[in-house]
Amino acid sequence: MPQSSVSSGRRLPFVQLDVFTTRALEGNALAVFPDATRLDDHEMQAIAREMNLSETTFVFPHEGDGERGVRVRIFTVQEELPFAGHPTLGTAFALRGQSGRPEIRLQLNVGTIPVRFEESSGQPPFGEMTQADPTFGQVHDPARVAEATGIPIADIDPKLPIQTVSTGIPFTVLPLRSLEAAARLHIDQQRASEYLRSADGKFFFCVTRETIDPTARLHARMLFYNGEDPATGSASGCAAAWMVEHGIARSDEHVLIEQGVEMKRPSRIFVRASRRNDRVVNVRVGGNVVEVLRGELFF
């Protein structure tokens, strides 16, 4: 590219991270633009399409305050989201930098989300976000879900409820019978989206209690748009609440969700939630973050 076309345009630094992993080139990739002050909505959406990752975040360092946190907006390749888990964790990691601060607060479209960090010898920092208290929505009829998604009803676990839960974004947790069912998972996205619009969900989060890692509690897949998400922190928070609500995990038990295995981006998502006064509250989702790339976008 001629030097004049570079120097005459805007230059936007960014950092790319792998989230919910201790190893580079695994987990869920995230691009963070640490100063989006001069960008409008159209430009942020166009940049997110250009990055072509599950999500890209844009930081507005001069907005927000110490109590509410730094203003951050989250975009997929198709739309802005009010909340998402791996962008929240990754952006907090990027803002923390080398400061060693134990907590970073982000002001998202759903409100303020705190992320607390712990250091451990020989490992990347571990961050844990506290999500909004869950709202439990509709319990779905397996036959209707099978018809809407194209998933064979024989692949759906009859022992657990299909239920919509939200800790910021409503995910419909869909339990499958086995790893084999998860491996052949295919969803008719158009019909599934039509069904969810008429119900109360945004996406299906498919899980099975059969796992590859014996220390994991759930194996998960999240197919959306025209692809798959390697790690879905927002849905994992919903799954944490769902597990405690239905006795799959104990109150405050720290459990592991594995995701991204089928697409060769294995992710390790640690979740827990509390039961107090017969309500599920205090949903926490954590994992490690690795920096893999720094660069500039100019246009």
C-alpha positions as CSV (number, residue, x, y, z in Angstrom):
1,M,0.0,0.0,0.0
2,P,1.4,3.5,-0.8
3,Q,2.6,5.3,2.2
4,S,0.4,8.3,1.5
5,S,-2.8,6.3,1.8
6,V,-1.7,5.0,5.2
7,S,-0.6,8.3,6.6
8,S,-3.7,10.2,5.4
9,G,-6.1,7.9,7.2
10,R,-6.9,7.1,10.8
11,R,-4.8,4.5,12.7
12,L,-6.5,2.5,15.3
13,P,-4.3,0.3,17.6
14,F,-5.8,-3.0,18.7
15,V,-4.9,-6.1,20.7
16,Q,-6.0,-9.7,20.0
17,L,-6.5,-12.1,22.8
18,D,-7.4,-15.8,23.2
19,V,-9.9,-16.1,26.1
20,F,-10.8,-19.1,28.3
21,T,-7.5,-20.8,27.7
22,T,-3.9,-20.9,29.0
23,R,-2.5,-21.6,25.6
24,A,-2.3,-19.3,22.5
25,L,-4.3,-20.3,19.5
26,E,-6.9,-22.0,21.6
27,G,-10.0,-20.6,23.3
28,N,-12.1,-17.8,21.8
29,A,-10.3,-15.0,20.0
30,L,-11.2,-11.4,20.7
31,A,-10.1,-8.1,19.2
32,V,-10.0,-5.1,21.6
33,F,-9.8,-1.5,20.3
34,P,-8.7,0.4,23.4
35,D,-9.7,3.9,22.1
36,A,-12.8,4.0,20.0
37,T,-13.6,7.7,20.8
38,R,-14.0,8.8,17.2
39,L,-15.8,5.8,15.8
40,D,-19.5,5.8,15.0
41,D,-21.9,2.8,15.1
42,H,-21.5,2.1,11.4
43,E,-17.7,2.1,11.6
44,M,-17.6,-0.2,14.7
45,Q,-19.9,-2.7,12.9
46,A,-17.8,-2.6,9.8
47,I,-14.6,-3.2,11.8
48,A,-16.2,-6.1,13.6
49,R,-17.0,-7.6,10.2
50,E,-13.4,-7.0,9.1
51,M,-12.0,-8.7,12.2
52,N,-14.4,-11.6,11.5
53,L,-14.2,-13.0,15.1
54,S,-17.1,-14.0,17.3
55,E,-16.9,-10.5,18.9
56,T,-14.9,-7.3,18.8
57,T,-14.9,-4.8,21.6
58,F,-14.6,-1.0,21.5
59,V,-13.4,0.9,24.6
60,F,-14.3,4.6,25.3
61,P,-11.6,5.5,27.9
62,H,-13.0,9.0,28.6
63,E,-16.5,7.8,29.4
64,G,-17.6,6.1,32.6
65,D,-16.1,6.5,36.1
66,G,-14.5,4.4,38.9
67,E,-17.9,3.2,40.2
68,R,-19.6,2.4,36.9
69,G,-16.4,1.4,35.1
70,V,-15.0,2.1,31.7
71,R,-17.5,2.3,28.8
72,V,-17.3,-0.7,26.5
73,R,-19.4,-1.8,23.5
74,I,-19.5,-5.3,22.0
75,F,-20.1,-6.2,18.4
76,T,-20.5,-9.5,16.6
77,V,-20.1,-9.6,12.8
78,Q,-23.8,-8.9,12.5
79,E,-25.0,-6.8,15.5
80,E,-24.2,-5.1,18.7
81,L,-24.8,-7.2,21.9
82,P,-25.7,-5.8,25.3
83,F,-23.5,-8.3,27.0
84,A,-21.2,-11.2,26.2
85,G,-18.9,-13.2,28.4
86,H,-15.5,-13.7,26.6
87,P,-15.4,-10.1,25.4
88,T,-16.0,-8.9,29.0
89,L,-13.2,-11.1,30.4
90,G,-10.8,-10.3,27.5
91,T,-11.4,-6.6,27.5
92,A,-10.9,-6.4,31.3
93,F,-7.6,-8.3,30.8
94,A,-6.5,-5.8,28.1
95,L,-7.5,-2.8,30.3
96,R,-5.7,-4.3,33.3
97,G,-2.4,-4.4,31.3
98,Q,0.6,-4.7,33.5
99,S,-1.0,-2.8,36.4
100,G,-1.7,-5.9,38.5
101,R,-5.0,-4.3,39.6
102,P,-7.2,-7.0,41.3
103,E,-10.5,-5.7,39.8
104,I,-11.6,-4.0,36.5
105,R,-15.1,-2.7,36.1
106,L,-16.7,-2.4,32.7
107,Q,-19.8,-0.3,31.9
108,L,-21.7,-2.4,29.3
109,N,-25.1,-2.0,27.8
110,V,-26.5,-4.2,30.6
111,G,-24.9,-2.2,33.4
112,T,-21.6,-2.5,35.3
113,I,-19.8,-5.9,35.3
114,P,-16.9,-6.3,37.7
115,V,-14.0,-8.7,36.7
116,R,-11.6,-9.8,39.5
117,F,-8.2,-11.2,38.7
118,E,-5.9,-13.7,40.4
119,E,-2.2,-14.4,39.7
120,S,-0.8,-17.9,39.8
121,S,2.8,-19.0,39.2
122,G,3.5,-20.1,35.7
123,Q,0.0,-19.4,34.3
124,P,-1.7,-16.4,32.6
125,P,-3.9,-14.4,35.0
126,F,-7.3,-15.9,35.9
127,G,-10.2,-13.5,35.7
128,E,-13.7,-14.0,37.0
129,M,-16.7,-11.8,36.2
130,T,-19.9,-11.5,38.2
131,Q,-22.9,-11.6,35.9
132,A,-26.4,-10.3,36.6
133,D,-28.6,-12.5,38.7
134,P,-30.4,-15.0,36.5
135,T,-33.9,-14.8,35.2
136,F,-35.5,-18.2,34.5
137,G,-37.8,-18.2,31.6
138,Q,-39.8,-20.7,29.6
139,V,-39.4,-24.4,29.9
140,H,-39.7,-25.7,26.3
141,D,-41.4,-28.8,24.9
142,P,-38.7,-31.1,23.5
143,A,-40.9,-32.1,20.5
144,R,-41.3,-28.5,19.5
145,V,-37.6,-27.8,19.9
146,A,-36.7,-30.9,17.9
147,E,-39.0,-29.7,15.1
148,A,-37.7,-26.1,15.2
149,T,-34.0,-27.0,15.3
150,G,-33.8,-30.2,13.2
151,I,-32.1,-32.0,16.1
152,P,-33.5,-35.6,16.4
153,I,-35.6,-35.8,19.5
154,A,-33.7,-39.0,20.4
155,D,-30.6,-36.8,20.8
156,I,-32.3,-34.6,23.4
157,D,-31.8,-35.6,27.1
158,P,-35.3,-36.4,28.5
159,K,-34.1,-36.2,32.1
160,L,-33.3,-32.5,32.1
161,P,-35.4,-29.4,31.1
162,I,-34.9,-27.3,28.1
163,Q,-35.1,-23.8,29.7
164,T,-34.3,-20.2,28.8
165,V,-32.1,-18.4,31.3
166,S,-30.7,-14.9,31.1
167,T,-27.8,-13.3,32.9
168,G,-27.8,-10.5,30.4
169,I,-28.6,-12.3,27.2
170,P,-31.3,-15.0,27.1
171,F,-29.9,-18.4,26.1
172,T,-32.1,-21.5,25.8
173,V,-30.1,-24.3,27.5
174,L,-30.7,-27.5,25.5
175,P,-29.4,-30.7,27.1
176,L,-28.2,-33.5,24.7
177,R,-27.9,-37.2,25.6
178,S,-24.3,-37.8,24.7
179,L,-21.0,-36.7,23.2
180,E,-22.0,-38.5,20.1
181,A,-25.1,-36.4,19.8
182,A,-23.0,-33.3,20.4
183,A,-20.5,-34.3,17.7
184,R,-23.2,-34.6,15.0
185,L,-25.1,-31.5,16.1
186,H,-26.6,-29.5,13.3
187,I,-29.2,-26.7,13.8
188,D,-31.5,-25.2,11.2
189,Q,-30.7,-21.6,12.1
190,Q,-33.5,-20.0,10.2
191,R,-36.2,-22.1,11.8
192,A,-34.5,-22.0,15.2
193,S,-34.3,-18.2,15.1
194,E,-38.0,-18.0,14.2
195,Y,-38.9,-20.3,17.1
196,L,-36.7,-18.4,19.6
197,R,-38.2,-15.0,18.5
198,S,-41.7,-16.4,19.3
199,A,-40.4,-17.7,22.6
200,D,-38.0,-15.8,24.8
201,G,-34.5,-16.9,23.8
202,K,-31.7,-15.5,21.7
203,F,-29.6,-18.6,20.9
204,F,-29.6,-22.3,21.8
205,F,-26.7,-23.4,24.1
206,C,-26.4,-27.2,23.7
207,V,-24.8,-29.2,26.5
208,T,-24.3,-32.7,27.6
209,R,-23.2,-34.2,30.9
210,E,-20.9,-36.6,29.0
211,T,-17.5,-34.9,28.7
212,I,-14.0,-35.5,27.2
213,D,-12.2,-34.1,30.3
214,P,-13.3,-36.2,33.3
215,T,-13.0,-33.1,35.5
216,A,-15.6,-31.1,33.4
217,R,-19.3,-31.1,34.3
218,L,-20.6,-30.1,30.9
219,H,-19.5,-30.4,27.3
220,A,-21.0,-27.5,25.3
221,R,-21.5,-26.3,21.7
222,M,-23.0,-23.0,20.6
223,L,-23.9,-22.8,16.9
224,F,-25.0,-19.3,15.8
225,Y,-25.3,-17.2,12.6
226,N,-23.3,-19.2,10.1
227,G,-20.7,-20.7,12.4
228,E,-19.8,-21.8,15.9
229,D,-18.6,-20.0,19.0
230,P,-15.5,-21.6,20.6
231,A,-16.4,-20.3,24.1
232,T,-19.6,-18.5,25.2
233,G,-19.1,-16.9,28.6
234,S,-22.6,-15.4,28.7
235,A,-24.3,-18.7,28.0
236,S,-22.0,-20.4,30.5
237,G,-23.3,-18.1,33.2
238,C,-26.8,-19.1,32.2
239,A,-25.8,-22.8,32.3
240,A,-24.2,-22.3,35.8
241,A,-27.6,-20.9,37.0
242,W,-29.4,-23.8,35.3
243,M,-27.1,-26.4,36.8
244,V,-27.7,-25.1,40.4
245,E,-31.4,-24.6,39.8
246,H,-31.8,-28.3,38.7
247,G,-29.3,-30.0,41.0
248,I,-26.5,-30.7,38.5
249,A,-24.1,-28.5,40.5
250,R,-24.2,-27.5,44.2
251,S,-24.5,-24.0,45.4
252,D,-21.1,-22.2,45.0
253,E,-19.5,-25.4,43.5
254,H,-16.7,-24.4,41.1
255,V,-17.3,-26.5,37.9
256,L,-15.7,-26.6,34.5
257,I,-17.5,-26.3,31.1
258,E,-15.6,-27.5,28.1
259,Q,-16.4,-26.0,24.7
260,G,-14.8,-25.5,21.3
261,V,-13.4,-29.0,21.1
262,E,-15.1,-29.9,17.8
263,M,-13.7,-26.8,16.1
264,K,-10.2,-27.4,17.5
265,R,-10.4,-24.3,19.7
266,P,-10.7,-26.0,23.1
267,S,-11.9,-23.7,25.8
268,R,-12.1,-24.1,29.6
269,I,-14.8,-22.0,31.3
270,F,-15.1,-22.1,35.1
271,V,-18.5,-21.3,36.5
272,R,-20.3,-21.2,39.9
273,A,-23.5,-19.8,41.3
274,S,-25.1,-19.5,44.7
275,R,-28.5,-20.6,46.0
276,R,-29.8,-18.2,48.7
277,N,-33.4,-18.1,50.1
278,D,-34.4,-20.6,47.3
279,R,-33.1,-18.2,44.6
280,V,-30.1,-18.7,42.3
281,V,-27.8,-15.6,42.5
282,N,-24.2,-14.5,42.3
283,V,-23.4,-16.1,39.0
284,R,-19.6,-16.1,38.3
285,V,-17.8,-17.1,35.1
286,G,-14.0,-17.2,34.9
287,G,-11.0,-18.3,32.9
288,N,-7.6,-17.4,31.7
289,V,-6.6,-15.0,28.9
290,V,-3.5,-15.0,26.6
291,E,-2.4,-12.1,24.4
292,V,-1.5,-13.2,20.9
293,L,-1.3,-10.2,18.6
294,R,-0.9,-6.4,18.6
295,G,-1.5,-4.2,15.5
296,E,-3.0,-1.2,13.9
297,L,-6.0,-0.9,11.6
298,F,-6.0,2.1,9.3
299,F,-8.7,3.4,7.0
